[in-house]
Amino acid sequence: MATDDAGKGNATHNPDAVPPGTPNAGENLCRHCAGTGRVDGEACPDCDGTGKVVTPVGGAG
């Protein structure tokens, strides 16, 4: 995986993930793998093995 994809997350698997650069969003630990990047010995499908996802911060304005 390219390093510029780090923390991008996989919106197909993780409905909380948003694209990097989204206003009012920030890096967060992946809930599926608890930030480890691994699930059942494989790269986590939600964070692509980074342990991080970009998610919305705060409520809707």
C-alpha positions in Angstrom: 0.0 0.0 0.0 1.3 3.5 -0.8 2.2 5.6 2.2 -0.1 8.5 1.0 -3.1 6.1 1.7 -2.2 5.8 5.4 -5.2 6.5 7.6 -7.5 6.7 4.6 -9.6 3.8 5.8 -11.9 1.8 3.7 -15.3 3.4 3.4 -16.7 0.2 1.8 -16.1 -1.7 5.0 -16.2 1.2 7.5 -19.2 3.6 7.1 -17.6 6.0 9.6 -14.6 6.6 7.4 -14.4 9.8 5.3 -11.8 10.9 2.7 -8.7 12.7 4.1 -9.1 16.5 3.9 -12.8 16.4 4.7 -13.7 19.5 6.8 -14.4 18.7 10.4 -12.7 15.3 10.3 -9.7 13.9 12.0 -7.6 10.8 12.4 -9.1 8.2 14.8 -8.3 4.6 15.9 -10.0 2.0 13.8 -12.8 0.4 15.9 -12.7 -2.9 14.0 -9.1 -3.7 15.0 -8.8 -1.4 18.0 -5.9 0.4 16.3 -3.7 -2.7 15.8 -4.2 -2.9 12.0 -4.7 -6.7 12.2 -7.8 -8.9 12.4 -7.4 -12.7 12.6 -3.7 -12.4 11.5 -4.6 -10.4 8.4 -4.6 -6.6 7.6 -7.8 -5.1 8.9 -10.3 -4.5 6.0 -11.6 -1.3 7.6 -8.3 0.6 7.9 -6.2 -1.3 5.3 -3.8 -2.4 8.1 -2.9 1.1 9.3 -4.9 1.0 12.6 -6.2 4.5 11.7 -9.2 5.9 9.9 -10.3 9.5 9.2 -13.8 10.1 10.8 -16.1 13.1 11.3 -15.5 15.1 14.5 -18.4 16.6 16.4 -22.1 16.8 15.4 -23.8 18.2 12.3 -24.0 21.9 12.3 
